[in-house]
Amino acid sequence: MLQKKQKVVPLSQRRQRKQVIPWIGLGLLLIVCSVVVSYAYFKDSLTNVTLFSRGSSGIATPDYGVVVSTSRPASSLGKAIDDALLKLGISETDIHVTRTERINGEVSQVVIRRYVDVPPTYPLAICNLAITRAVEAKGARVTEAVEKERPTDGSRMVQMSISEAGIPTHQVFLREKRAAIRTALTVPRVEKPTPIALIIDDFGPSLNSSAEAFLRLNRPITISILPYLPASKSIAKIAHREHKEILLHLPMEPDDFRKSYNQHVLLSVMTPERIAEEIQAALKYIPYVKGVNNHMGSKLTRDAAAMRAVMSTLKKEHKFFIDSMTSSESIAAQIAQEMGLPTARNHLFLDDEVGLENTQRRLVELTQIAAKQGSAIGIGHPHHSTLQAIQEMIPVLERKGYQFVFVSDLIH
Protein backbone atom coordinates (compact mmCIF):
# COMPACT_ATOMS: atom_id res chain seq x y z
CA MET A 1 0.00 0.00 0.00
CA LEU A 2 1.31 3.35 -1.09
CA GLN A 3 1.63 6.04 1.61
CA LYS A 4 0.78 9.73 0.89
CA LYS A 5 3.96 11.72 0.69
CA GLN A 6 3.98 14.58 3.25
CA LYS A 7 5.24 18.01 2.27
CA VAL A 8 8.25 19.00 4.30
CA VAL A 9 8.24 22.73 5.37
CA PRO A 10 11.66 24.16 5.90
CA LEU A 11 12.52 25.23 9.44
CA SER A 12 13.07 28.91 8.46
CA GLN A 13 9.50 29.24 7.11
CA ARG A 14 7.98 27.69 10.25
CA ARG A 15 9.74 30.30 12.36
CA GLN A 16 8.40 33.18 10.18
CA ARG A 17 4.79 31.96 10.58
CA LYS A 18 5.11 31.80 14.38
CA GLN A 19 6.33 35.43 14.42
CA VAL A 20 3.47 36.83 12.20
CA ILE A 21 0.48 35.27 14.03
CA PRO A 22 0.86 37.28 17.31
CA TRP A 23 1.07 40.56 15.40
CA ILE A 24 -2.19 39.83 13.53
CA GLY A 25 -3.98 39.13 16.83
CA LEU A 26 -2.71 42.36 18.37
CA GLY A 27 -3.86 44.36 15.35
CA LEU A 28 -7.38 42.90 15.55
CA LEU A 29 -7.53 43.74 19.26
CA LEU A 30 -6.55 47.38 18.61
CA ILE A 31 -9.24 47.73 15.92
CA VAL A 32 -11.96 46.41 18.28
CA CYS A 33 -10.89 48.78 21.06
CA SER A 34 -10.91 51.77 18.71
CA VAL A 35 -14.45 50.99 17.56
CA VAL A 36 -15.73 50.70 21.15
CA VAL A 37 -14.08 53.95 22.29
CA SER A 38 -15.30 55.88 19.23
CA TYR A 39 -18.87 54.67 19.71
CA ALA A 40 -18.87 55.66 23.37
CA TYR A 41 -17.49 59.14 22.60
CA PHE A 42 -19.86 59.99 19.75
CA LYS A 43 -22.85 58.48 21.56
CA ASP A 44 -22.18 60.77 24.54
CA SER A 45 -21.65 63.79 22.29
CA LEU A 46 -24.81 63.24 20.26
CA THR A 47 -27.00 63.02 23.35
CA ASN A 48 -25.83 66.43 24.61
CA VAL A 49 -25.47 68.54 21.47
CA THR A 50 -27.84 71.01 19.79
CA LEU A 51 -26.96 73.05 16.74
CA PHE A 52 -28.92 76.17 17.67
CA SER A 53 -29.39 78.29 20.79
CA ARG A 54 -32.75 79.83 21.65
CA GLY A 55 -33.00 83.25 23.21
CA SER A 56 -35.98 84.88 24.93
CA SER A 57 -37.55 85.60 21.54
CA GLY A 58 -37.93 81.88 20.90
CA ILE A 59 -36.24 82.25 17.47
CA ALA A 60 -33.43 79.80 16.76
CA THR A 61 -30.19 81.52 15.79
CA PRO A 62 -27.12 79.75 14.34
CA ASP A 63 -24.00 79.83 16.49
CA TYR A 64 -20.31 79.26 15.86
CA GLY A 65 -19.20 75.73 16.64
CA VAL A 66 -21.52 73.37 18.48
CA VAL A 67 -23.75 74.52 21.33
CA VAL A 68 -23.71 71.95 24.10
CA SER A 69 -26.29 71.45 26.85
CA THR A 70 -25.75 73.96 29.66
CA SER A 71 -26.71 71.59 32.48
CA ARG A 72 -23.11 71.43 33.71
CA PRO A 73 -22.13 73.49 36.79
CA ALA A 74 -21.18 77.11 36.06
CA SER A 75 -17.52 78.11 36.36
CA SER A 76 -16.42 80.55 39.04
CA LEU A 77 -15.69 83.14 36.35
CA GLY A 78 -19.17 82.70 34.87
CA LYS A 79 -20.72 83.12 38.31
CA ALA A 80 -18.70 86.30 38.86
CA ILE A 81 -20.03 87.73 35.58
CA ASP A 82 -23.63 86.83 36.50
CA ASP A 83 -23.25 88.32 39.99
CA ALA A 84 -21.94 91.59 38.53
CA LEU A 85 -24.97 91.83 36.23
CA LEU A 86 -27.46 90.95 38.97
CA LYS A 87 -25.98 93.60 41.27
CA LEU A 88 -26.68 96.19 38.58
CA GLY A 89 -30.35 95.18 38.71
CA ILE A 90 -30.49 93.14 35.51
CA SER A 91 -32.99 90.31 35.85
CA GLU A 92 -31.79 86.70 35.83
CA THR A 93 -34.36 86.01 33.09
CA ASP A 94 -32.49 88.46 30.82
CA ILE A 95 -29.25 86.44 30.98
CA HIS A 96 -29.08 83.55 28.50
CA VAL A 97 -26.11 81.14 28.57
CA THR A 98 -24.81 78.68 25.96
CA ARG A 99 -21.76 76.39 26.04
CA THR A 100 -20.07 76.17 22.67
CA GLU A 101 -17.43 73.60 21.68
CA ARG A 102 -15.13 74.46 18.81
CA ILE A 103 -13.29 71.54 17.25
CA ASN A 104 -10.20 72.40 15.21
CA GLY A 105 -8.53 69.22 14.04
CA GLU A 106 -7.78 67.24 17.17
CA VAL A 107 -8.07 70.30 19.48
CA SER A 108 -11.37 70.88 21.32
CA GLN A 109 -12.02 74.35 22.78
CA VAL A 110 -15.05 75.27 24.93
CA VAL A 111 -16.38 78.86 24.98
CA ILE A 112 -19.20 79.99 27.28
CA ARG A 113 -21.42 82.67 25.74
CA ARG A 114 -23.75 84.98 27.65
CA TYR A 115 -26.43 86.93 25.81
CA VAL A 116 -27.65 89.73 28.09
CA ASP A 117 -30.75 91.82 27.34
CA VAL A 118 -29.94 95.16 28.99
CA PRO A 119 -32.79 97.56 29.88
CA PRO A 120 -32.19 101.10 28.57
CA THR A 121 -31.85 102.41 32.14
CA TYR A 122 -28.46 100.66 32.31
CA PRO A 123 -25.96 102.06 29.76
CA LEU A 124 -24.02 99.32 27.99
CA ALA A 125 -20.77 101.00 29.06
CA ILE A 126 -21.69 100.60 32.75
CA CYS A 127 -22.39 96.89 32.25
CA ASN A 128 -19.12 96.53 30.34
CA LEU A 129 -17.20 98.15 33.20
CA ALA A 130 -18.89 95.99 35.87
CA ILE A 131 -18.08 92.80 33.97
CA THR A 132 -14.49 93.89 33.33
CA ARG A 133 -13.91 94.48 37.04
CA ALA A 134 -15.46 91.12 37.96
CA VAL A 135 -13.32 89.34 35.37
CA GLU A 136 -10.08 90.99 36.51
CA ALA A 137 -10.86 90.14 40.13
CA LYS A 138 -10.81 86.48 39.05
CA GLY A 139 -7.41 86.82 37.37
CA ALA A 140 -8.85 86.71 33.85
CA ARG A 141 -8.75 89.45 31.19
CA VAL A 142 -11.15 91.13 28.74
CA THR A 143 -9.22 90.97 25.48
CA GLU A 144 -11.78 92.80 23.34
CA ALA A 145 -14.93 94.89 23.79
CA VAL A 146 -16.51 96.16 20.58
CA GLU A 147 -19.70 98.21 20.32
CA LYS A 148 -21.69 97.70 17.16
CA GLU A 149 -25.16 98.19 15.68
CA ARG A 150 -27.46 95.17 15.43
CA PRO A 151 -28.66 94.84 11.82
CA THR A 152 -32.09 93.51 12.85
CA ASP A 153 -33.41 96.67 14.58
CA GLY A 154 -30.62 99.24 14.75
CA SER A 155 -30.13 98.84 18.51
CA ARG A 156 -26.67 98.85 20.08
CA MET A 157 -24.68 95.82 21.24
CA VAL A 158 -21.31 95.32 22.95
CA GLN A 159 -19.42 92.09 22.23
CA MET A 160 -16.85 91.17 24.89
CA SER A 161 -14.18 88.47 24.59
CA ILE A 162 -12.61 87.07 27.78
CA SER A 163 -9.52 84.91 28.25
CA GLU A 164 -8.14 82.86 31.15
CA ALA A 165 -4.39 82.18 31.13
CA GLY A 166 -4.27 83.37 27.52
CA ILE A 167 -7.03 80.97 26.38
CA PRO A 168 -10.39 82.39 25.14
CA THR A 169 -13.07 80.91 27.45
CA HIS A 170 -16.01 83.35 27.59
CA GLN A 171 -17.90 85.80 25.43
CA VAL A 172 -20.57 88.28 26.58
CA PHE A 173 -23.04 89.96 24.24
CA LEU A 174 -24.68 93.00 25.89
CA ARG A 175 -27.83 93.72 23.87
CA GLU A 176 -29.94 96.86 24.26
CA LYS A 177 -33.64 96.15 24.72
CA ARG A 178 -35.89 97.86 22.17
CA ALA A 179 -39.40 96.75 23.17
CA ALA A 180 -40.48 100.22 24.29
CA ILE A 181 -39.59 102.14 21.13
CA ARG A 182 -42.85 101.58 19.23
CA THR A 183 -44.97 102.65 22.22
CA ALA A 184 -42.79 105.71 22.73
CA LEU A 185 -43.59 107.03 19.26
CA THR A 186 -46.96 108.22 20.62
CA VAL A 187 -45.39 110.21 23.48
CA PRO A 188 -45.77 113.97 22.99
CA ARG A 189 -42.49 115.88 22.99
CA VAL A 190 -42.28 118.81 25.44
CA GLU A 191 -40.20 121.95 25.00
CA LYS A 192 -39.10 122.33 28.64
CA PRO A 193 -38.40 119.69 31.32
CA THR A 194 -41.77 118.37 32.51
CA PRO A 195 -41.81 116.54 35.87
CA ILE A 196 -43.39 113.13 36.42
CA ALA A 197 -43.45 111.34 39.79
CA LEU A 198 -43.88 107.58 40.12
CA ILE A 199 -45.08 106.02 43.38
CA ILE A 200 -44.74 102.25 43.80
CA ASP A 201 -47.27 101.01 46.38
CA ASP A 202 -47.71 97.87 48.49
CA PHE A 203 -44.14 97.22 49.63
CA GLY A 204 -43.86 95.21 52.85
CA PRO A 205 -44.94 91.57 52.44
CA SER A 206 -41.53 90.36 51.23
CA LEU A 207 -38.25 91.49 49.73
CA ASN A 208 -38.42 89.54 46.46
CA SER A 209 -36.38 90.08 43.29
CA SER A 210 -38.84 92.59 41.80
CA ALA A 211 -38.91 94.62 45.02
CA GLU A 212 -35.11 94.68 45.14
CA ALA A 213 -34.90 95.78 41.50
CA PHE A 214 -37.29 98.68 42.14
CA LEU A 215 -35.15 99.81 45.06
CA ARG A 216 -32.04 99.74 42.83
CA LEU A 217 -33.56 101.77 39.97
CA ASN A 218 -31.19 104.66 39.29
CA ARG A 219 -33.98 107.22 39.00
CA PRO A 220 -36.04 109.13 41.60
CA ILE A 221 -38.77 106.67 42.63
CA THR A 222 -41.07 107.07 45.63
CA ILE A 223 -41.62 103.84 47.61
CA SER A 224 -44.82 103.41 49.63
CA ILE A 225 -44.65 100.81 52.42
CA LEU A 226 -47.46 99.07 54.28
CA PRO A 227 -46.93 98.93 58.06
CA TYR A 228 -46.62 95.87 60.30
CA LEU A 229 -45.62 93.41 57.55
CA PRO A 230 -42.57 91.05 57.63
CA ALA A 231 -40.32 93.12 55.36
CA SER A 232 -41.68 96.63 56.08
CA LYS A 233 -38.74 97.85 58.18
CA SER A 234 -35.99 96.20 56.13
CA ILE A 235 -37.38 97.62 52.88
CA ALA A 236 -37.50 101.10 54.42
CA LYS A 237 -33.84 100.83 55.45
CA ILE A 238 -32.75 99.62 52.01
CA ALA A 239 -34.83 102.27 50.25
CA HIS A 240 -33.24 104.96 52.40
CA ARG A 241 -29.77 103.62 51.63
CA GLU A 242 -30.61 103.64 47.90
CA HIS A 243 -31.74 107.30 48.17
CA LYS A 244 -35.41 106.59 47.50
CA GLU A 245 -38.24 108.65 48.97
CA ILE A 246 -40.43 106.73 51.43
CA LEU A 247 -44.16 107.02 52.10
CA LEU A 248 -46.31 105.29 54.69
CA HIS A 249 -48.99 103.38 52.74
CA LEU A 250 -51.74 103.93 55.30
CA PRO A 251 -54.64 101.40 55.19
CA MET A 252 -58.06 103.07 55.10
CA GLU A 253 -61.59 101.72 55.01
CA PRO A 254 -62.85 100.74 51.52
CA ASP A 255 -66.48 100.46 50.43
CA ASP A 256 -66.31 96.67 50.58
CA PHE A 257 -64.67 96.46 54.01
CA ARG A 258 -64.23 92.93 55.37
CA LYS A 259 -63.30 91.91 58.90
CA SER A 260 -60.44 89.85 57.48
CA TYR A 261 -58.54 93.06 56.75
CA ASN A 262 -55.67 94.09 59.00
CA GLN A 263 -56.83 95.38 62.37
CA HIS A 264 -54.92 98.64 61.83
CA VAL A 265 -57.18 99.85 59.00
CA LEU A 266 -58.55 103.35 59.73
CA LEU A 267 -62.36 103.17 60.00
CA SER A 268 -65.08 105.82 59.80
CA VAL A 269 -66.40 104.66 63.22
CA MET A 270 -63.11 105.50 64.95
CA THR A 271 -62.80 108.61 67.10
CA PRO A 272 -60.30 111.33 66.07
CA GLU A 273 -58.13 110.25 69.02
CA ARG A 274 -58.06 106.62 67.84
CA ILE A 275 -57.24 107.70 64.27
CA ALA A 276 -54.37 109.81 65.59
CA GLU A 277 -53.03 106.90 67.68
CA GLU A 278 -53.08 104.53 64.68
CA ILE A 279 -51.29 107.01 62.42
CA GLN A 280 -48.62 107.84 65.00
CA ALA A 281 -47.96 104.14 65.70
CA ALA A 282 -47.60 103.35 61.97
CA LEU A 283 -45.25 106.30 61.45
CA LYS A 284 -43.16 105.10 64.36
CA TYR A 285 -43.02 101.54 62.97
CA ILE A 286 -41.57 102.52 59.56
CA PRO A 287 -38.41 104.68 59.60
CA TYR A 288 -37.50 107.51 57.19
CA VAL A 289 -41.10 108.33 56.19
CA LYS A 290 -41.53 111.69 54.42
CA GLY A 291 -45.25 111.52 53.68
CA VAL A 292 -48.38 109.36 53.54
CA ASN A 293 -50.70 108.03 50.86
CA ASN A 294 -53.81 105.92 51.34
CA HIS A 295 -54.06 102.17 50.80
CA MET A 296 -57.67 101.37 49.76
CA GLY A 297 -59.84 104.08 51.41
CA SER A 298 -62.62 104.47 48.85
CA LYS A 299 -65.08 104.96 51.75
CA LEU A 300 -62.97 106.82 54.31
CA THR A 301 -61.63 109.41 51.83
CA ARG A 302 -65.23 110.57 51.26
CA ASP A 303 -65.74 111.11 55.01
CA ALA A 304 -65.00 114.76 55.86
CA ALA A 305 -64.75 114.28 59.64
CA ALA A 306 -62.35 111.33 59.31
CA MET A 307 -60.21 113.21 56.77
CA ARG A 308 -59.92 116.19 59.11
CA ALA A 309 -58.70 113.86 61.86
CA VAL A 310 -56.14 112.32 59.46
CA MET A 311 -54.84 115.66 58.13
CA SER A 312 -54.67 117.20 61.59
CA THR A 313 -52.43 114.37 62.78
CA LEU A 314 -50.20 114.49 59.68
CA LYS A 315 -49.77 118.23 60.06
CA LYS A 316 -48.57 117.78 63.64
CA GLU A 317 -46.16 115.06 62.43
CA HIS A 318 -44.88 117.31 59.59
CA LYS A 319 -45.83 114.82 56.86
CA PHE A 320 -47.44 115.57 53.50
CA PHE A 321 -50.38 113.61 52.04
CA ILE A 322 -50.88 112.09 48.58
CA ASP A 323 -54.46 111.16 47.68
CA SER A 324 -54.26 107.82 45.85
CA MET A 325 -57.69 108.57 44.34
CA THR A 326 -59.15 105.10 44.94
CA SER A 327 -62.49 106.90 44.65
CA SER A 328 -63.32 109.59 42.11
CA GLU A 329 -65.38 111.22 44.87
CA SER A 330 -62.48 111.51 47.32
CA ILE A 331 -62.23 114.79 49.24
CA ALA A 332 -58.94 113.94 50.97
CA ALA A 333 -56.75 116.36 49.00
CA GLN A 334 -59.37 119.07 49.28
CA ILE A 335 -59.47 118.74 53.09
CA ALA A 336 -55.67 118.72 53.24
CA GLN A 337 -55.51 121.97 51.25
CA GLU A 338 -58.14 123.61 53.45
CA MET A 339 -56.07 122.70 56.53
CA GLY A 340 -52.81 123.96 55.03
CA LEU A 341 -51.22 120.50 54.64
CA PRO A 342 -48.96 120.01 51.56
CA THR A 343 -50.74 117.58 49.24
CA ALA A 344 -51.20 116.27 45.69
CA ARG A 345 -53.40 113.79 43.81
CA ASN A 346 -52.63 110.62 41.88
CA HIS A 347 -53.56 111.01 38.21
CA LEU A 348 -53.70 107.35 37.18
CA PHE A 349 -52.77 103.79 38.13
CA LEU A 350 -50.07 102.32 35.90
CA ASP A 351 -51.00 98.66 36.35
CA ASP A 352 -54.72 98.49 37.07
CA GLU A 353 -54.43 95.69 34.51
CA VAL A 354 -51.15 93.86 35.13
CA GLY A 355 -49.06 93.41 32.00
CA LEU A 356 -46.14 94.96 30.11
CA GLU A 357 -48.07 96.46 27.20
CA ASN A 358 -50.82 97.90 29.39
CA THR A 359 -48.31 99.54 31.73
CA GLN A 360 -46.44 101.02 28.76
CA ARG A 361 -49.70 102.48 27.43
CA ARG A 362 -50.51 103.93 30.85
CA LEU A 363 -47.06 105.53 31.04
CA VAL A 364 -47.77 107.17 27.68
CA GLU A 365 -51.10 108.44 29.07
CA LEU A 366 -49.23 109.84 32.07
CA THR A 367 -46.91 111.81 29.78
CA GLN A 368 -49.93 113.19 27.94
CA ILE A 369 -51.36 114.41 31.27
CA ALA A 370 -48.00 115.92 32.20
CA ALA A 371 -47.68 117.66 28.82
CA LYS A 372 -51.13 119.20 29.30
CA GLN A 373 -50.97 120.11 33.01
CA GLY A 374 -47.25 120.71 33.48
CA SER A 375 -46.69 117.68 35.77
CA ALA A 376 -48.22 114.29 36.63
CA ILE A 377 -48.23 111.59 39.32
CA GLY A 378 -48.71 107.87 38.64
CA ILE A 379 -49.01 104.91 41.02
CA GLY A 380 -47.81 101.39 40.25
CA HIS A 381 -47.14 98.20 42.19
CA PRO A 382 -44.07 95.94 42.52
CA HIS A 383 -44.98 93.59 39.64
CA HIS A 384 -42.23 92.36 37.32
CA SER A 385 -44.12 93.65 34.26
CA THR A 386 -44.42 97.11 35.86
CA LEU A 387 -40.70 97.11 36.60
CA GLN A 388 -39.87 96.10 33.03
CA ALA A 389 -42.13 98.77 31.53
CA ILE A 390 -40.57 101.49 33.70
CA GLN A 391 -37.02 100.30 32.95
CA GLU A 392 -37.67 100.39 29.22
CA MET A 393 -39.72 103.58 29.06
CA ILE A 394 -37.93 106.00 31.42
CA PRO A 395 -34.90 106.74 29.19
CA VAL A 396 -37.13 106.98 26.11
CA LEU A 397 -39.44 109.47 27.82
CA GLU A 398 -36.48 111.45 29.11
CA ARG A 399 -35.35 111.95 25.53
CA LYS A 400 -38.82 113.43 24.86
CA GLY A 401 -38.24 116.02 27.57
CA TYR A 402 -39.81 114.47 30.70
CA GLN A 403 -38.00 114.60 34.02
CA PHE A 404 -38.62 111.98 36.72
CA VAL A 405 -38.80 113.38 40.26
CA PHE A 406 -39.85 112.41 43.77
CA VAL A 407 -43.51 112.99 44.57
CA SER A 408 -42.52 115.53 47.24
CA ASP A 409 -41.36 117.78 44.38
CA LEU A 410 -44.97 118.04 43.17
CA ILE A 411 -46.85 118.75 46.40
CA HIS A 412 -48.36 122.18 46.98
C-alpha positions in Angstrom: 0.0 0.0 0.0 1.3 3.4 -1.1 1.6 6.0 1.6 0.8 9.7 0.9 4.0 11.7 0.7 4.0 14.6 3.3 5.2 18.0 2.3 8.2 19.0 4.3 8.2 22.7 5.4 11.7 24.2 5.9 12.5 25.2 9.4 13.1 28.9 8.5 9.5 29.2 7.1 8.0 27.7 10.2 9.7 30.3 12.4 8.4 33.2 10.2 4.8 32.0 10.6 5.1 31.8 14.4 6.3 35.4 14.4 3.5 36.8 12.2 0.5 35.3 14.0 0.9 37.3 17.3 1.1 40.6 15.4 -2.2 39.8 13.5 -4.0 39.1 16.8 -2.7 42.4 18.4 -3.9 44.4 15.3 -7.4 42.9 15.5 -7.5 43.7 19.3 -6.5 47.4 18.6 -9.2 47.7 15.9 -12.0 46.4 18.3 -10.9 48.8 21.1 -10.9 51.8 18.7 -14.5 51.0 17.6 -15.7 50.7 21.1 -14.1 54.0 22.3 -15.3 55.9 19.2 -18.9 54.7 19.7 -18.9 55.7 23.4 -17.5 59.1 22.6 -19.9 60.0 19.8 -22.8 58.5 21.6 -22.2 60.8 24.5 -21.7 63.8 22.3 -24.8 63.2 20.3 -27.0 63.0 23.3 -25.8 66.4 24.6 -25.5 68.5 21.5 -27.8 71.0 19.8 -27.0 73.0 16.7 -28.9 76.2 17.7 -29.4 78.3 20.8 -32.7 79.8 21.6 -33.0 83.2 23.2 -36.0 84.9 24.9 -37.6 85.6 21.5 -37.9 81.9 20.9 -36.2 82.2 17.5 -33.4 79.8 16.8 -30.2 81.5 15.8 -27.1 79.8 14.3 -24.0 79.8 16.5 -20.3 79.3 15.9 -19.2 75.7 16.6 -21.5 73.4 18.5 -23.8 74.5 21.3 -23.7 71.9 24.1 -26.3 71.5 26.8 -25.7 74.0 29.7 -26.7 71.6 32.5 -23.1 71.4 33.7 -22.1 73.5 36.8 -21.2 77.1 36.1 -17.5 78.1 36.4 -16.4 80.6 39.0 -15.7 83.1 36.3 -19.2 82.7 34.9 -20.7 83.1 38.3 -18.7 86.3 38.9 -20.0 87.7 35.6 -23.6 86.8 36.5 -23.2 88.3 40.0 -21.9 91.6 38.5 -25.0 91.8 36.2 -27.5 91.0 39.0 -26.0 93.6 41.3 -26.7 96.2 38.6 -30.3 95.2 38.7 -30.5 93.1 35.5 -33.0 90.3 35.9 -31.8 86.7 35.8 -34.4 86.0 33.1 -32.5 88.5 30.8 -29.2 86.4 31.0 -29.1 83.5 28.5 -26.1 81.1 28.6 -24.8 78.7 26.0 -21.8 76.4 26.0 -20.1 76.2 22.7 -17.4 73.6 21.7 -15.1 74.5 18.8 -13.3 71.5 17.3 -10.2 72.4 15.2 -8.5 69.2 14.0 -7.8 67.2 17.2 -8.1 70.3 19.5 -11.4 70.9 21.3 -12.0 74.4 22.8 -15.0 75.3 24.9 -16.4 78.9 25.0 -19.2 80.0 27.3 -21.4 82.7 25.7 -23.7 85.0 27.7 -26.4 86.9 25.8 -27.7 89.7 28.1 -30.8 91.8 27.3 -29.9 95.2 29.0 -32.8 97.6 29.9 -32.2 101.1 28.6 -31.9 102.4 32.1 -28.5 100.7 32.3 -26.0 102.1 29.8 -24.0 99.3 28.0 -20.8 101.0 29.1 -21.7 100.6 32.7 -22.4 96.9 32.2 -19.1 96.5 30.3 -17.2 98.2 33.2 -18.9 96.0 35.9 -18.1 92.8 34.0 -14.5 93.9 33.3 -13.9 94.5 37.0 -15.5 91.1 38.0 -13.3 89.3 35.4 -10.1 91.0 36.5 -10.9 90.1 40.1 -10.8 86.5 39.0 -7.4 86.8 37.4 -8.9 86.7 33.8 -8.8 89.4 31.2 -11.1 91.1 28.7 -9.2 91.0 25.5 -11.8 92.8 23.3 -14.9 94.9 23.8 -16.5 96.2 20.6 -19.7 98.2 20.3 -21.7 97.7 17.2 -25.2 98.2 15.7 -27.5 95.2 15.4 -28.7 94.8 11.8 -32.1 93.5 12.9 -33.4 96.7 14.6 -30.6 99.2 14.8 -30.1 98.8 18.5 -26.7 98.8 20.1 -24.7 95.8 21.2 -21.3 95.3 23.0 -19.4 92.1 22.2 -16.8 91.2 24.9 -14.2 88.5 24.6 -12.6 87.1 27.8 -9.5 84.9 28.2 -8.1 82.9 31.1 -4.4 82.2 31.1 -4.3 83.4 27.5 -7.0 81.0 26.4 -10.4 82.4 25.1 -13.1 80.9 27.5 -16.0 83.3 27.6 -17.9 85.8 25.4 -20.6 88.3 26.6 -23.0 90.0 24.2 -24.7 93.0 25.9 -27.8 93.7 23.9 -29.9 96.9 24.3 -33.6 96.1 24.7 -35.9 97.9 22.2 -39.4 96.8 23.2 -40.5 100.2 24.3 -39.6 102.1 21.1 -42.8 101.6 19.2 -45.0 102.7 22.2 -42.8 105.7 22.7 -43.6 107.0 19.3 -47.0 108.2 20.6 -45.4 110.2 23.5 -45.8 114.0 23.0 -42.5 115.9 23.0 -42.3 118.8 25.4 -40.2 122.0 25.0 -39.1 122.3 28.6 -38.4 119.7 31.3 -41.8 118.4 32.5 -41.8 116.5 35.9 -43.4 113.1 36.4 -43.5 111.3 39.8 -43.9 107.6 40.1 -45.1 106.0 43.4 -44.7 102.2 43.8 -47.3 101.0 46.4 -47.7 97.9 48.5 -44.1 97.2 49.6 -43.9 95.2 52.8 -44.9 91.6 52.4 -41.5 90.4 51.2 -38.2 91.5 49.7 -38.4 89.5 46.5 -36.4 90.1 43.3 -38.8 92.6 41.8 -38.9 94.6 45.0 -35.1 94.7 45.1 -34.9 95.8 41.5 -37.3 98.7 42.1 -35.1 99.8 45.1 -32.0 99.7 42.8 -33.6 101.8 40.0 -31.2 104.7 39.3 -34.0 107.2 39.0 -36.0 109.1 41.6 -38.8 106.7 42.6 -41.1 107.1 45.6 -41.6 103.8 47.6 -44.8 103.4 49.6 -44.6 100.8 52.4 -47.5 99.1 54.3 -46.9 98.9 58.1 -46.6 95.9 60.3 -45.6 93.4 57.5 -42.6 91.0 57.6 -40.3 93.1 55.4 -41.7 96.6 56.1 -38.7 97.8 58.2 -36.0 96.2 56.1 -37.4 97.6 52.9 -37.5 101.1 54.4 -33.8 100.8 55.4 -32.7 99.6 52.0 -34.8 102.3 50.2 -33.2 105.0 52.4 -29.8 103.6 51.6 -30.6 103.6 47.9 -31.7 107.3 48.2 -35.4 106.6 47.5 -38.2 108.7 49.0 -40.4 106.7 51.4 -44.2 107.0 52.1 -46.3 105.3 54.7 -49.0 103.4 52.7 -51.7 103.9 55.3 -54.6 101.4 55.2 -58.1 103.1 55.1 -61.6 101.7 55.0 -62.9 100.7 51.5 -66.5 100.5 50.4 -66.3 96.7 50.6 -64.7 96.5 54.0 -64.2 92.9 55.4 -63.3 91.9 58.9 -60.4 89.8 57.5 -58.5 93.1 56.7 -55.7 94.1 59.0 -56.8 95.4 62.4 -54.9 98.6 61.8 -57.2 99.9 59.0 -58.6 103.3 59.7 -62.4 103.2 60.0 -65.1 105.8 59.8 -66.4 104.7 63.2 -63.1 105.5 64.9 -62.8 108.6 67.1 -60.3 111.3 66.1 -58.1 110.2 69.0 -58.1 106.6 67.8 -57.2 107.7 64.3 -54.4 109.8 65.6 -53.0 106.9 67.7 -53.1 104.5 64.7 -51.3 107.0 62.4 -48.6 107.8 65.0 -48.0 104.1 65.7 -47.6 103.4 62.0 -45.2 106.3 61.4 -43.2 105.1 64.4 -43.0 101.5 63.0 -41.6 102.5 59.6 -38.4 104.7 59.6 -37.5 107.5 57.2 -41.1 108.3 56.2 -41.5 111.7 54.4 -45.3 111.5 53.7 -48.4 109.4 53.5 -50.7 108.0 50.9 -53.8 105.9 51.3 -54.1 102.2 50.8 -57.7 101.4 49.8 -59.8 104.1 51.4 -62.6 104.5 48.8 -65.1 105.0 51.8 -63.0 106.8 54.3 -61.6 109.4 51.8 -65.2 110.6 51.3 -65.7 111.1 55.0 -65.0 114.8 55.9 -64.7 114.3 59.6 -62.4 111.3 59.3 -60.2 113.2 56.8 -59.9 116.2 59.1 -58.7 113.9 61.9 -56.1 112.3 59.5 -54.8 115.7 58.1 -54.7 117.2 61.6 -52.4 114.4 62.8 -50.2 114.5 59.7 -49.8 118.2 60.1 -48.6 117.8 63.6 -46.2 115.1 62.4 -44.9 117.3 59.6 -45.8 114.8 56.9 -47.4 115.6 53.5 -50.4 113.6 52.0 -50.9 112.1 48.6 -54.5 111.2 47.7 -54.3 107.8 45.8 -57.7 108.6 44.3 -59.1 105.1 44.9 -62.5 106.9 44.6 -63.3 109.6 42.1 -65.4 111.2 44.9 -62.5 111.5 47.3 -62.2 114.8 49.2 -58.9 113.9 51.0 -56.7 116.4 49.0 -59.4 119.1 49.3 -59.5 118.7 53.1 -55.7 118.7 53.2 -55.5 122.0 51.2 -58.1 123.6 53.5 -56.1 122.7 56.5 -52.8 124.0 55.0 -51.2 120.5 54.6 -49.0 120.0 51.6 -50.7 117.6 49.2 -51.2 116.3 45.7 -53.4 113.8 43.8 -52.6 110.6 41.9 -53.6 111.0 38.2 -53.7 107.3 37.2 -52.8 103.8 38.1 -50.1 102.3 35.9 -51.0 98.7 36.3 -54.7 98.5 37.1 -54.4 95.7 34.5 -51.1 93.9 35.1 -49.1 93.4 32.0 -46.1 95.0 30.1 -48.1 96.5 27.2 -50.8 97.9 29.4 -48.3 99.5 31.7 -46.4 101.0 28.8 -49.7 102.5 27.4 -50.5 103.9 30.9 -47.1 105.5 31.0 -47.8 107.2 27.7 -51.1 108.4 29.1 -49.2 109.8 32.1 -46.9 111.8 29.8 -49.9 113.2 27.9 -51.4 114.4 31.3 -48.0 115.9 32.2 -47.7 117.7 28.8 -51.1 119.2 29.3 -51.0 120.1 33.0 -47.3 120.7 33.5 -46.7 117.7 35.8 -48.2 114.3 36.6 -48.2 111.6 39.3 -48.7 107.9 38.6 -49.0 104.9 41.0 -47.8 101.4 40.3 -47.1 98.2 42.2 -44.1 95.9 42.5 -45.0 93.6 39.6 -42.2 92.4 37.3 -44.1 93.7 34.3 -44.4 97.1 35.9 -40.7 97.1 36.6 -39.9 96.1 33.0 -42.1 98.8 31.5 -40.6 101.5 33.7 -37.0 100.3 33.0 -37.7 100.4 29.2 -39.7 103.6 29.1 -37.9 106.0 31.4 -34.9 106.7 29.2 -37.1 107.0 26.1 -39.4 109.5 27.8 -36.5 111.5 29.1 -35.4 112.0 25.5 -38.8 113.4 24.9 -38.2 116.0 27.6 -39.8 114.5 30.7 -38.0 114.6 34.0 -38.6 112.0 36.7 -38.8 113.4 40.3 -39.9 112.4 43.8 -43.5 113.0 44.6 -42.5 115.5 47.2 -41.4 117.8 44.4 -45.0 118.0 43.2 -46.8 118.7 46.4 -48.4 122.2 47.0 
